[in-house]
Amino acid sequence: MRGGLFVEILTMAWDTLRGNKLRSALTVLGIVIGIMSIVGMTSLIRGFDQSLRDSIETIGPDTIFVAKFSAVSLASGKTFQEMIQRPNMTPQDADAIGRLPSVESAAVILGNGGPGPMERIYFRDQKTKPLNIFGTTEVYPSLTRIPVVLGRFFNEGEVSRHRQVIVIGQTPYQALFPNTDPIGKTVRLGLAPYVVIGVLGKRPTPGGFDVGADDNAIIPQTAYQKQFGIRAFSIGRGEIRAVIIGAVPREGVTREQAMQEIEDTMRVRHRLRLDQPDDFDIVTQDAILKVWDQVSQATFLSLVVLSSIALMVGGIGVMGIMTISVTERTREIGVRKALGARRVEILWQFLLEAVFLTSAGGLIGIGLGSAIGLGVHWLTAFPVSLPWWSFAIGIGFSASVGVFFGMVPAVRASRLDPIEALRYE
C-alpha cells in the first residue's frame, strides 16, 4: 500500500472516530479499565517487590541459616503439623557447625525463628513499647548487612564474660534518645541493667510498612540465657524454641560446599538415616528470593487474567460498535468501491478505526494507572515502580485487542458487493 494512501486511510479513520466522540468513549471504557488495572497494579506490585527484595538482601549473599522450619518448607508443601514436630536448633548445633573446616564463623541467634521474649527498655522515666530481644555472639554482624551506625557491636570477651551490654535498634533509639548520645548510657531491660554500646541502622521493610523491623535489641547470648533461658512454646504435639543458627563460609569455599557440610553435620546430630528427609531447613538469600518469585509471579499472572476479562469485554464492545458502523456506512463503502477502492483499502480503514479506538483507550488507561500508582505513593509513601515495559504491555495489549476484535467487521466491510452496497438504504 502506498504511503500517501495509507495516510489518507488513517485520516479518514480518525475523522470518523472524532465525529462520534460519545460512542467512541463508551466503546473504549472496558479497554481503559483493563489497561488501568494492569499499569496501576503493576506499579504497586513492582514497588513492593523491590522493597521486599531490599529487605531480604539485608541477609548477606553468602550467609547460611539453619532453622527448624521456614518459608522454604512451606513452599515445598510441608504441613505445619509435620514441621512443628521437628527437633529444635540448639547452641551446641551452632558450636558443631562453627568447627567445620568450610565455615569461617557460626552464631546462634536466640529469640529468632519463633516466639521470643518481648520486653520493654527503660531509661530514666521513659520506656519503649515491648521489643523483640535477641541473643547472639560477636560474629552476628558478619551474617547481615545491617550496619551499626553508632558505637560498636559487642566482642568475644563481652560474650564469654556474660557482660550486660546491649545494641539497640532504631525504635528504642528514637524513643529513648531522640536528642542524646546513647553510647555508655545504662538502661533497664526488664529489671536487669544493660549498658548501651551501639545502635543498629534502619532496616528496609516490605512496602515501607511499619512491620516492627526496628523494634528490637541485641544482647550477648550468655546474658540472654542468664536472663531469659531458651523458652519453649508447646503447640499440639510439638514445641517451638526461638533458636536459629547463622554461618558464613570460609574464604575460598563456595556457599554450596559449606551448605553440604552443614547438612551432613546436622543429619548426623539428628541421627537421620539415609532414607529419611532433612528435619531442618537450610536457608539462604537466594532460597528466600526464589520463594518470593513464585508468589509474585502467581500474583502478576492473576492480575493479567483479571485485567484480560475487562479487555475482552472492551474488545467485544469494539466489535459490536464496528459492526454497527459497517452497517451504517454500507452505502459509503459501495461508493468507495465504485470509485475504485480495493478490498484491502476498505479492510485497512475499518481495522485502523478499531486499533485507534483501543489504542486511545490504552493511552488513557496508562495515564490513569500511573496516576493511581503515584497517588498511592504520595498519600501513603508506598513504593511504586513504573517500568517502561508496563507501558509497552499496555499499548501492545490495547492494540492487539483492536486488531483481534476489529478484524471480523473489517473483513465484512471489505467483502461487501459494491452494487448491493449502493442499493442499501
C-alpha positions as CSV (number, residue, x, y, z in Angstrom):
1,M,0.0,0.0,0.0
2,R,1.3,3.4,-1.0
3,G,2.3,5.8,1.8
4,G,0.0,8.6,0.7
5,L,-2.9,6.2,0.6
6,F,-2.1,4.8,4.0
7,V,-2.1,8.4,5.4
8,E,-5.4,9.1,3.8
9,I,-7.0,6.0,5.3
10,L,-5.5,6.9,8.6
11,T,-7.0,10.4,8.4
12,M,-10.4,9.0,7.4
13,A,-10.4,6.6,10.4
14,W,-9.5,9.4,12.8
15,D,-12.2,11.7,11.4
16,T,-14.8,9.0,11.8
17,L,-13.9,8.4,15.4
18,R,-13.7,12.1,16.2
19,G,-17.2,12.6,14.7
20,N,-18.7,10.0,17.2
21,K,-17.0,11.1,20.4
22,L,-19.5,9.8,22.9
23,R,-19.9,6.4,21.2
24,S,-16.1,6.0,20.9
25,A,-15.6,6.9,24.6
26,L,-18.2,4.4,25.8
27,T,-16.7,1.8,23.5
28,V,-13.2,2.0,24.9
29,L,-14.3,2.1,28.6
30,G,-13.6,-1.6,29.1
31,I,-10.1,-1.1,27.5
32,V,-9.4,1.8,29.8
33,I,-10.3,-0.2,32.9
34,G,-8.3,-3.2,31.8
35,I,-5.1,-1.2,31.0
36,M,-5.5,1.0,34.0
37,S,-5.6,-2.2,36.2
38,I,-2.5,-3.6,34.6
39,V,-0.4,-0.4,34.8
40,G,-1.7,0.6,38.3
41,M,-1.3,-2.7,39.9
42,T,2.0,-3.4,38.2
43,S,3.4,-0.2,39.6
44,L,2.4,-1.2,43.1
45,I,3.4,-4.8,42.8
46,R,6.8,-3.9,41.4
47,G,7.4,-1.3,44.1
48,F,6.5,-3.7,46.8
49,D,8.6,-6.4,45.1
50,Q,11.7,-4.2,45.1
51,S,11.3,-3.1,48.7
52,L,10.9,-6.7,49.8
53,R,14.0,-7.7,47.9
54,D,15.9,-4.9,49.6
55,S,14.8,-6.2,53.0
56,I,15.8,-9.8,52.1
57,E,19.1,-8.6,50.9
58,T,20.0,-7.4,54.4
59,I,20.9,-11.1,54.7
60,G,24.4,-11.4,53.3
61,P,24.6,-13.2,49.9
62,D,26.8,-15.9,51.4
63,T,25.1,-16.3,54.8
64,I,23.6,-19.7,55.5
65,F,20.8,-20.0,58.1
66,V,19.8,-23.3,59.7
67,A,16.3,-23.3,61.2
68,K,13.7,-25.8,62.5
69,F,11.4,-24.7,59.6
70,S,10.9,-21.7,57.3
71,A,9.0,-20.5,54.2
72,V,11.1,-22.9,52.1
73,S,9.4,-25.9,53.7
74,L,6.0,-24.2,53.4
75,A,6.6,-23.6,49.7
76,S,7.6,-27.2,49.2
77,G,4.2,-28.4,50.5
78,K,5.2,-29.5,54.1
79,T,2.3,-29.2,56.6
80,F,2.7,-27.1,59.8
81,Q,1.9,-30.1,62.0
82,E,4.7,-32.0,60.3
83,M,7.2,-29.2,60.8
84,I,6.3,-28.5,64.4
85,Q,7.4,-32.0,65.3
86,R,11.0,-31.4,64.1
87,P,13.8,-31.1,66.7
88,N,14.7,-27.5,67.7
89,M,18.1,-25.9,67.0
90,T,20.5,-25.6,70.0
91,P,23.6,-23.6,70.8
92,Q,25.5,-26.9,70.6
93,D,24.5,-27.2,67.0
94,A,26.0,-23.8,66.3
95,D,29.2,-24.9,68.0
96,A,29.4,-28.0,65.8
97,I,28.8,-26.0,62.7
98,G,31.4,-23.4,63.7
99,R,34.0,-26.2,63.9
100,L,33.5,-27.3,60.3
101,P,36.6,-26.7,58.0
102,S,34.4,-24.9,55.4
103,V,32.8,-22.5,57.9
104,E,34.5,-19.2,58.9
105,S,32.2,-18.5,61.7
106,A,28.8,-19.5,63.1
107,A,26.5,-17.9,65.6
108,V,23.3,-19.0,67.4
109,I,20.6,-16.4,67.4
110,L,18.3,-16.8,70.4
111,G,14.8,-15.2,70.3
112,N,14.6,-15.6,66.5
113,G,12.9,-18.2,64.4
114,G,9.9,-18.4,66.8
115,P,8.1,-16.6,69.6
116,G,10.9,-14.9,71.6
117,P,10.8,-12.6,74.6
118,M,9.1,-9.3,74.3
119,E,10.4,-6.8,76.8
120,R,10.4,-3.0,77.3
121,I,13.6,-1.0,77.7
122,Y,13.6,1.7,80.4
123,F,15.7,4.8,80.6
124,R,15.1,7.2,83.5
125,D,11.4,8.0,83.3
126,Q,10.9,6.8,79.7
127,K,10.1,3.4,78.3
128,T,9.7,1.7,74.9
129,K,6.9,-0.5,73.7
130,P,7.5,-4.2,74.0
131,L,10.5,-5.1,71.8
132,N,12.0,-8.3,70.3
133,I,15.1,-9.2,72.2
134,F,17.8,-11.3,70.5
135,G,20.8,-13.0,72.0
136,T,23.8,-13.9,69.8
137,T,27.6,-13.8,69.6
138,E,30.1,-11.4,68.3
139,V,30.1,-12.8,64.8
140,Y,26.5,-11.6,64.2
141,P,27.5,-8.5,62.1
142,S,29.1,-10.8,59.5
143,L,25.8,-12.5,59.0
144,T,23.8,-9.5,57.9
145,R,24.3,-6.2,56.1
146,I,22.6,-4.1,58.8
147,P,25.3,-1.7,59.9
148,V,26.0,-0.4,63.4
149,V,25.5,3.4,62.9
150,L,26.6,4.5,66.4
151,G,29.1,2.9,68.7
152,R,30.0,-0.8,68.1
153,F,28.9,-4.4,68.4
154,F,29.9,-6.4,71.5
155,N,33.1,-8.5,71.3
156,E,34.1,-12.1,72.2
157,G,35.3,-11.1,75.6
158,E,31.9,-9.5,76.5
159,V,30.1,-12.6,75.3
160,S,32.3,-15.0,77.3
161,R,32.2,-12.9,80.5
162,H,28.4,-12.6,80.4
163,R,28.6,-8.8,80.2
164,Q,25.3,-7.0,80.2
165,V,25.8,-4.8,77.2
166,I,23.1,-4.0,74.5
167,V,22.9,-2.9,70.9
168,I,19.6,-1.2,70.3
169,G,17.5,-0.9,67.1
170,Q,16.2,2.4,65.7
171,T,12.8,2.2,67.5
172,P,14.2,2.2,71.1
173,Y,16.9,4.7,69.9
174,Q,14.3,7.2,68.7
175,A,12.0,6.6,71.7
176,L,14.7,6.9,74.5
177,F,17.5,9.0,73.0
178,P,16.0,11.4,70.4
179,N,18.4,14.2,71.1
180,T,21.0,12.4,73.2
181,D,24.1,10.2,72.5
182,P,23.0,6.8,73.9
183,I,26.5,5.3,74.0
184,G,27.5,4.5,77.5
185,K,24.1,5.1,79.0
186,T,22.6,2.5,81.3
187,V,19.1,1.2,80.5
188,R,17.0,-1.5,82.0
189,L,15.8,-4.5,80.1
190,G,13.0,-5.7,82.3
191,L,14.7,-5.5,85.7
192,A,18.3,-6.0,84.5
193,P,20.7,-3.1,83.8
194,Y,22.5,-3.0,80.5
195,V,25.0,-0.5,79.0
196,V,24.2,0.7,75.5
197,I,27.3,0.2,73.3
198,G,25.8,0.5,69.8
199,V,22.8,1.4,67.6
200,L,21.7,-0.6,64.6
201,G,20.9,1.1,61.3
202,K,17.4,1.2,60.0
203,R,16.2,-1.9,58.3
204,P,14.4,-1.7,54.9
205,T,10.8,-3.0,55.2
206,P,8.4,-4.5,52.5
207,G,6.3,-1.7,51.1
208,G,7.6,0.8,53.6
209,F,5.1,-0.5,56.1
210,D,5.8,-0.4,59.8
211,V,6.1,-4.2,60.4
212,G,8.3,-3.8,63.5
213,A,11.6,-4.5,61.7
214,D,13.4,-2.0,64.0
215,D,11.6,-2.9,67.2
216,N,14.5,-4.9,68.6
217,A,17.6,-5.0,70.7
218,I,20.5,-7.5,70.7
219,I,22.4,-8.7,73.8
220,P,25.2,-11.3,74.2
221,Q,24.0,-14.9,74.0
222,T,25.3,-15.6,77.5
223,A,23.5,-12.7,79.1
224,Y,20.3,-13.7,77.2
225,Q,20.4,-17.3,78.5
226,K,21.1,-16.0,82.1
227,Q,18.0,-13.7,81.9
228,F,15.6,-15.5,79.7
229,G,16.8,-19.0,79.2
230,I,15.7,-20.7,76.0
231,R,12.0,-20.6,76.1
232,A,9.9,-23.4,74.6
233,F,6.2,-23.0,73.5
234,S,4.1,-26.1,73.1
235,I,1.9,-26.3,70.0
236,G,0.0,-29.5,69.6
237,R,2.4,-32.5,69.8
238,G,5.4,-30.3,69.2
239,E,7.2,-27.2,70.5
240,I,8.9,-24.2,69.2
241,R,12.1,-22.7,70.6
242,A,13.2,-19.4,69.2
243,V,16.6,-20.5,68.0
244,I,18.2,-20.3,64.6
245,I,21.8,-20.6,63.5
246,G,23.7,-18.5,61.0
247,A,27.0,-19.4,59.4
248,V,29.4,-17.8,56.9
249,P,31.7,-19.9,54.5
250,R,35.4,-19.6,54.8
251,E,37.2,-17.6,52.2
252,G,37.9,-19.8,49.1
253,V,35.0,-22.1,49.9
254,T,31.8,-21.9,47.9
255,R,28.5,-21.5,49.7
256,E,27.3,-24.8,48.2
257,Q,30.2,-26.7,49.7
258,A,29.6,-25.2,53.1
259,M,25.9,-25.9,52.9
260,Q,26.6,-29.6,52.1
261,E,28.9,-29.9,55.1
262,I,26.4,-28.2,57.3
263,E,23.6,-30.5,56.1
264,D,25.8,-33.6,56.7
265,T,26.6,-32.4,60.2
266,M,23.0,-31.7,61.1
267,R,21.9,-35.1,59.8
268,V,24.4,-36.8,61.9
269,R,23.5,-34.8,65.0
270,H,19.8,-35.6,64.4
271,R,20.6,-39.3,63.8
272,L,18.8,-39.4,60.4
273,R,19.0,-42.5,58.3
274,L,20.0,-42.2,54.6
275,D,16.3,-42.7,53.5
276,Q,15.0,-40.1,55.9
277,P,14.5,-36.5,54.7
278,D,16.1,-33.5,56.4
279,D,14.2,-32.4,59.6
280,F,15.6,-28.9,59.4
281,D,15.8,-26.1,56.8
282,I,18.9,-24.6,55.3
283,V,18.0,-21.1,54.1
284,T,19.9,-18.6,52.0
285,Q,19.1,-15.3,50.5
286,D,18.6,-17.0,47.1
287,A,16.2,-19.5,48.6
288,I,14.0,-16.8,50.1
289,L,14.0,-14.8,46.9
290,K,13.1,-18.0,44.9
291,V,10.0,-18.5,47.2
292,W,9.1,-14.8,46.7
293,D,9.5,-15.1,43.0
294,Q,6.9,-17.9,42.9
295,V,4.4,-15.8,44.9
296,S,5.0,-12.6,42.9
297,Q,4.7,-14.5,39.5
298,A,1.4,-16.0,40.6
299,T,0.1,-12.6,41.7
300,F,1.1,-11.0,38.5
301,L,-0.5,-13.8,36.5
302,S,-3.7,-13.4,38.4
303,L,-3.6,-9.7,37.7
304,V,-3.2,-10.3,34.0
305,V,-6.1,-12.8,33.9
306,L,-8.4,-10.4,35.8
307,S,-7.4,-7.5,33.6
308,S,-7.9,-9.6,30.5
309,I,-11.5,-10.0,31.3
310,A,-12.0,-6.3,31.2
311,L,-10.1,-6.2,27.9
312,M,-12.2,-8.9,26.5
313,V,-15.4,-7.1,27.4
314,G,-14.0,-3.9,25.9
315,G,-13.0,-5.9,22.8
316,I,-16.5,-7.3,22.4
317,G,-17.8,-3.8,22.6
318,V,-15.4,-2.6,19.9
319,M,-16.6,-5.5,17.7
320,G,-20.2,-4.6,18.2
321,I,-19.7,-0.9,17.5
322,M,-17.6,-1.6,14.4
323,T,-20.2,-4.0,13.1
324,I,-22.9,-1.3,13.6
325,S,-20.6,1.2,11.9
326,V,-20.2,-1.1,8.9
327,T,-24.0,-1.4,8.6
328,E,-24.4,2.4,8.9
329,R,-21.8,3.1,6.3
330,T,-22.7,0.4,3.8
331,R,-23.6,2.9,1.1
332,E,-20.4,4.8,1.7
333,I,-18.5,1.6,1.2
334,G,-20.3,1.0,-2.1
335,V,-19.5,4.5,-3.3
336,R,-15.8,4.0,-2.5
337,K,-15.7,0.6,-4.2
338,A,-17.5,2.0,-7.3
339,L,-14.8,4.7,-7.4
340,G,-12.0,2.1,-7.4
341,A,-11.2,1.4,-3.8
342,R,-9.8,-2.1,-3.3
343,R,-10.8,-4.6,-0.7
344,V,-7.6,-4.2,1.2
345,E,-8.1,-0.4,1.5
346,I,-11.6,-0.9,2.9
347,L,-10.2,-3.5,5.4
348,W,-7.4,-1.3,6.5
349,Q,-9.8,1.7,7.1
350,F,-12.1,-0.2,9.4
351,L,-9.2,-2.1,11.1
352,L,-7.4,1.1,11.8
353,E,-10.5,2.6,13.3
354,A,-10.7,-0.3,15.7
355,V,-7.0,-0.1,16.5
356,F,-7.4,3.7,17.1
357,L,-10.2,3.1,19.5
358,T,-8.4,0.5,21.6
359,S,-5.0,2.3,21.5
360,A,-6.7,5.5,22.6
361,G,-8.2,3.6,25.5
362,G,-4.8,2.1,26.2
363,L,-3.2,5.5,26.4
364,I,-5.9,6.8,28.7
365,G,-5.6,3.6,30.8
366,I,-1.8,4.1,31.1
367,G,-2.3,7.6,32.3
368,L,-4.9,6.7,34.9
369,G,-2.9,3.7,36.0
370,S,0.2,5.7,36.5
371,A,-1.8,8.4,38.4
372,I,-3.2,5.7,40.7
373,G,0.3,4.4,41.5
374,L,1.8,7.8,42.1
375,G,-1.3,8.9,44.1
376,V,-1.0,5.9,46.4
377,H,2.8,6.7,46.8
378,W,2.1,10.3,47.6
379,L,-0.6,9.6,50.1
380,T,0.9,6.6,51.9
381,A,4.6,6.5,50.9
382,F,4.0,3.1,49.5
383,P,6.9,2.4,47.0
384,V,5.9,2.3,43.3
385,S,7.8,1.4,40.2
386,L,6.7,2.4,36.7
387,P,9.0,0.4,34.3
388,W,8.8,1.2,30.6
389,W,7.7,-2.3,29.8
390,S,4.4,-1.9,31.7
391,F,3.6,1.0,29.3
392,A,4.6,-1.2,26.3
393,I,2.4,-4.0,27.6
394,G,-0.5,-1.6,27.9
395,I,-0.1,-0.3,24.4
396,G,0.5,-3.7,23.0
397,F,-2.5,-5.3,24.7
398,S,-4.8,-2.5,23.6
399,A,-3.6,-2.5,20.0
400,S,-3.9,-6.3,19.9
401,V,-7.4,-6.2,21.2
402,G,-8.2,-3.7,18.4
403,V,-6.7,-6.0,15.7
404,F,-8.4,-9.2,17.1
405,F,-11.9,-7.9,17.6
406,G,-11.8,-5.4,14.7
407,M,-10.8,-8.0,12.1
408,V,-14.3,-9.5,11.7
409,P,-16.2,-6.3,11.0
410,A,-13.3,-5.0,8.8
411,V,-13.3,-8.2,6.7
412,R,-17.1,-8.0,6.4
413,A,-16.9,-4.4,5.2
414,S,-14.2,-5.3,2.6
415,R,-16.3,-8.2,1.2
416,L,-19.4,-6.1,0.6
417,D,-20.6,-6.2,-3.0
418,P,-20.5,-2.6,-4.4
419,I,-23.8,-2.9,-6.3
420,E,-25.6,-4.3,-3.3
421,A,-24.0,-1.7,-1.1
422,L,-25.1,1.2,-3.4
423,R,-28.7,-0.1,-3.2
424,Y,-28.6,-0.2,0.6
425,E,-30.9,2.3,2.3
